Amino acid sequence: MTKSKLLLLLMFGVSVSKAQKVAYTEFDLKNGLHVVLHQDHSAPVVAVSVMYHVGSKDEIPNRTGFAHFFEHLLFEGSDNIKRGEFMKIVSSNGGQNNANTSQDRTFYYEVFPSNQLETGLWLESERMYHPVINQIGVKTQNEVVKEEKRLRVDNQPYGNFLTEVMKRVFSKHQYNWVPIGSMDHLDAATLEEFIAFNKKYYTPKNAVLVIAGDIEIEKTKTLVDNYFSEIPSGQKIERTVIKEDPITTEIIDTAYDNNIQIPAIMTAYRTPGMTNKESLALELASNVLSTGASSRMYKKMVDDKKNALQVGCFNYSLEDYGAYITYALPNSGARLDTLLKDMDDEIVKLQNELISQNDFTKIMNQYENDYISKNDKMLGVAENLADGYTFFNKNTNHLNEELQDIRKITREDIQNVVKKYLNKNQRVVLYYLPKK
């Protein structure tokens, strides 16, 4: 094995055989922490991850951005890790680490050479057990988050499009705002509010620890027990899903963006959450309409008519609901209304006609390739095992069932979900324009 190939394996994980069933062991600690172990000796790599079932939907309307803020804040240090040392410890032991936050969960991870498994467990137990949350850390990370918002949202072309879409699709549910939240809310929050948020959500009962890679199961069980079993369990989180009233009349609105010169037309339809099988059928509908150069919208609008620079659609699937979003950018002064009609015509065609068997076979193959890619590295395996437990009624095995579920979907199922959810009277139409 070449040195460069070994480095890639160490940094990014190891491949999993095509459509191979992922074996795992799972158990609960006495404090309620769920633990999932996946053993793979094909490379000396291990991914250590913790998924907390907390995202921006767990915030209150005048304190948005807390979950994303904690993604940063919990790298500040602990009783046994000095400020600024967390990432240094990771890099000095040959690993990499990061975290990300969605509307529904926060995911922390380290990828190490497998002889550093214990280092990863120690770091995550420190983060969970006794993080240091003080005014210095809050002020430091507040500035980090503000800079991130400036770079990724405020000064990024089309960076606010999801914010503008979601606040129109959801009027009651917490999906009304996106995870980056409001800087004014973070500025107004007290240290006591941050401490209370941590105490409520970042606990064993609200988390799943997944370790995937070159491990020995029994030895790892002992290490996990040593590092995590004494952490206080925390309270059980009770959630009530806020019900949205159906959209029954087309909502047409305009949003402006300082950072763009080319306008865009967007539509959004409210759809079922990720655990609903109809959500999978909507994903396949997206493949028909806009995945790849041979997809219907792309071929029609970019290749043939050449009235669009870009066109696409996707099912933005979350835990409680989803949003099916379409978009197009005009080419050579094409009218936005024309682009909207072209996209609508392809949706209506999908409602009225079954896709061909050849097209159906192609999109199913695309999905299977995507499925394999999702599990191509140990970190991907770890995250997908955690997703199954967190969102699919504690069904860790969802990772192995997903492909079976998608293979059960028929051409008629795709047609039916498009008929059911993608209608003009059920949507938001957003003209996304350069600011005057």
N, C-alpha and C positions, 0 to 999 in steps of 0.2 A: 504494500500500500504506500502511495506517495505521501510525502509530508503535507502537501496542500490538501489532498483528499482527507487525510486524518484530521487536519485542522477544521475542515468543513463539517466533518462528522461531530467533532467535539463542540463546535459552536452552534450547530443548527439541528443536531439530532440524527436520527437514523430512519431509513425507509422501512415501511411496513409492506408486506407482500400484497399484491392486488386482491382486493375484496376479501382478504383474509379475516376470519373472525378474531376479534381482539379478546384475548383471555384476561381475566382480572380476578383479584381477590378483594372483598370489601368487608368492612366490620365497623362497629361503633365503639368509641371510647366511652368510659363511664360518664364523661361530661357532655356527651351528645355529639361530639365531633365525628362526622362520617369520614372514613378513610378508604381510599381505593388504591390498590397496588397493581401495576401492570409490569410484568417481567419480560425483558427482551435483551438477550445477551449478544446481539449481533454487532454492537459497537459499545465502547466504554463511555457511555453517556447516560445521564439521568436528568429528568425534568422534575422539579419539585414545585407544586402549584397549590394555591389556595383560592377557591372561589367563594366569595361572600355573596349571599343573596340580598344585595342592597344596590340600588341604582337611583337614578334621578326620580323615579316614580315614588320613592319612599320619602321624598322631601315634602315640605309644605310650601304653599305658593309664595310666601314672603321670605323664604330661605332656600332658594334654588341654588344648585351648584355644589351642595355639600358632599355628595358621593364622589364626584370628580375631584373635589378639593382633597378629600381623604385619600384618593389614589396617590396624590403627591405627599400629603402630610405624613403618611405612615412610612415614608422613607427617611424621616427626620432622625430617627434613632430610638433607643429604648433605655431602660435602666442599665443595660450592659453593653450598649453600642453607642458610642459618642456621636454627636451631630456630625453629619457629613461622612461618616465611616461606612455606612451600609453598602454603598456601591463600590467603595474601595475594597471591602472585604471580598465581594463577589469577583471583581476583576483580578485581584491578586491571587485568587485561587482558581483562575482559569475559566471562569464562567461568565455568563451574561444574564441580565435580569431586566424586567420591565413590569408594567401593569397597564390595564385599560379598564375603562368604565363604560357601561351602557345604561340605558334606561332601567335595566332589570338586575344587573349584577356587576361586581367588581372582581377582577381576576389578576392575581399577583403570581409571578413565577421567577424561578431561576433555572438555568440549564448549566450543568456542571459536568466535568469529567466524573465518572461514577465513584472515584475514590473520595470525592468531596460531598457525597450524599449527606453526611452528618452536618456539614456546614450549612447546606440548604435548609435542613430541618431546624437547626438552631436559629437561623435568621427568621424563618416564618413563625416559629414559636415566640421569638422575641417580639415580632410585630403584633402577634395576637395577644400575648400575655401582658406586657407592660410597656407599651409605646409611650414615649415622652410627648405629651401634648401641652405645650406652653406658649406664651405670647410671642417668644422669639421665633419658634417654628411656624406659628400661624402667620406672622407678618412676613417671614421669608417666603413661604409657599404661596401666600396671597399675591406677591409680586410675580412669582413664577407662573401662576395660573393666568394672571392678567397678560403677561407677555405671550403665553400660549394662545390666548383668545385673540390678541392683536394679530399674531402671525397666521393662525389657522382659520380664523373666522372673520374678524373685522377688516383685515387687509388682504384677504384671499378672494380672488374672483369667484363669484357664486357661493362664497363661504357661508352666507346666511340663508341659502335657499331652504335647507331642511327646517330651520327655525321658523321661517315664514310659512312653510307648508303645514308643519305640525300644529301650530297654534290656530290654524283654520280648520283642520280636520278634527281636532279634539278641543271641545269647549269646556268639558268637566274633568276628564281624566288627567292625571299628572303627565301624560305624554304630551300635554299642551306645551311643555318646554323641553329643551334638549339638555344633555348632561353638562355642558359647559356652564349653564346657568347664568345668573346675574352677578356681576361684580359688585353692584350696589348692595345686594343681599349679603355677600361675603364680607364686605366692609362693615356692615351694620351688625353682624353676628358677634356675640360675646364668646369669650373663652369657655364659659360654662356650657354654652350651647354646643360647641364643638366636642367637649368632653362627654356630654350626654349622648350625642349622636354616636360617638365611638362605643360607649358603654352598651348602647342598645343593639347595634348592628354587627360589630366586628367581634363576634363571639363564636365559640365552638358550635353552639346550637344552630347558628345561622351560616355555617360554612361547610365546605367539603374539601378535604385535603387529598390531592391525587399525586401519586409518585409513579413515574413511568420510565422504564429504561433498564439499565444493567444493574439489577438489584437482586439480592437474595430475600425471598419473602419473609421467612421467619426472623432473620436478623433485622429487617426493616420494621417489622411489627414491634420488635423490642425497642428500637430507636424511637419510633413514633410514640410509643407509650411513655418512654422516658422524657421526651421533650414536650408532649402535649397533654398528658392525662391530668396534670395538676392545675391546668388553666380553668378558672371558674366558667361554668357552662353558659351563663347569661340567660336572659329570658326568652321564652318562645315568642316569635313575632306573629302577631295576628294581623292579617291583611284582609281588607274588603275591597273588591274590585269595583271601582266607580263605573256605573253603567252610562254609556253615552246614548242620547237619543239618535235614532236613525237620521241620516241626511236624506231628505225627501225632495229637495229642490236644489238645482245646480247653483253653487256659490261661485260668483265671478269676482275676482279682486285683482289688485295691482300691488306689487312691491318694488322697491327701488334699491339699487346697489351702486355705491360710489366707485366700485372697483372693476366695473365691466364696461365694455364698449359695444358688445354684441348682446342684444336682448335674448330672452328665452321664453318659451311657453311651457307650462307645466300643468299637469293634472294630478289629483290625488283622490283615491277612493278608500274608504275605511273598510278593512278586511279582518278576518278572524286571526286570533293569536297563533303562535307557532305550534302549539300542540294539536291544533285542529287539522285533520287530514286535508281539508280544502286548501290550507295554506301551501301544502306541497303541490297541489294541482295548479295553483296560481304561479308558483315558481316555474313550472313547466310551461305555462302560458307565456311567461316572460322569455323563455328560451326560444319559443316559436317566433315571437314578435321582434326581438332585438338582440339576441345573443349571436354574435358572429356576423361576418360579411354576407352570409347567405340568408340571414333572417329577414322577415317580411318588411318591417319598417326600414331597416338599413338599406336593403336592396332597392326598395321603392323610392326612398327620399334622398339617400346619399348617392347611390349609384345611378339610378335611372333618371329621376326628375332633377337631381342635383340642387334641390331647394333647401337642403339641410346640411350643415357642417357636422352636426352630431344629432343622433336620435337614440332614445333608449327607454326602457321601462324595467322596473324591478319591484318585487314584493318585499317591502321593509317589514319583516315579521318580528314582532316582539311578544312578550309573554301574554299580555292581556288582549291586545289588539294588534293589527298590522295596518300599514298604509301602502296601497299599490300606487306607485308613482310613475308617470310618464313625463318625458321632457324632449324638447327639440330646440336646437339653435339654428337660426336661418342662415342661408348662404346667398350671397349676391342680392341682398335686399328683399328676399322673399317675405311675404306677409306672415305674421304669427298665426292669423286666423286660418291661412292656407295649411300651415304645418299642423295645426290642431285638427283640421278636417282630415288630412291624410292619416294621422294617427288614429282618429276615430273610425275611419273607414276600415282600417285593418282590424280593429277590435270588433266592429260589427261583422266583418267577414268571419272572424273566429267564432262569433256567437251563432252564426247562421250555417256554417259549413264545418263538418268534421275535417280535421287535418288529415293529410294522406298518411298511409301506413309508413311510407318511406320517411316522411318528416318526423313522424312519431318515433320511429326507431332511432333516428339521428339525435333527437333531444334526449331520449332515454340514455343513449350512449354518452352524451355530454354530461348528463347528471352523474352517471357512474364514474366518469373520469374525475369530476369535481369531488365526488365522495372519496375516491382514492387519494386525491391530492390533500384533502382535509386531514387524512390520517397518515400522511407521508412522513411525518417526523414525530418524535416522542412528545414534543410540546403540543402538537395538534391532537394526538391521542389523549393526552392529559386533559386538555380543555374540553374535548368532546365527551369524555367520560363524566367530567364535572357537569357539563350542560345537561346530560341525561338525568343525573340525580337531582339537579337543582330545579329543572323546569318540567320534567316529564313524570311527575308523581313518584319521585325517588327511584326511577327506573334507570339505573346505570347502564343497563343493557340496551338502551335505546340506540347507542352507537352501532350495535350489531343488527338492530331491527330496521334501521332507517332505509337501507337499500331494499329490504323486503317490502316495506311500506310503499316506496316509490314505484316498485314493479307492479303493485296492485292497481295503480292508477291507469285508467283507460282513456282513450281519445274522447269518449263521451263525458268523462269526469272533467276534462279540461274545458270542453265546450260549456258544460253546465256551470262551472264556477265563473267563467267569463260572463255568461248570461245573468248570473245571480248578483255579481258584485260590481261589474264594470259598466254601469249605465250612467247616462248623462245626469239624471236626476239624483244620483248618489255621490256626487263628486264636487271637489273644489277645482276651479280653473284659475290659474295664477299667471298673470302677465308679469314677468320678472324683467325689469327695465333698468337701463342706466339712469342714474340720478341726474336730474336736470341741473 
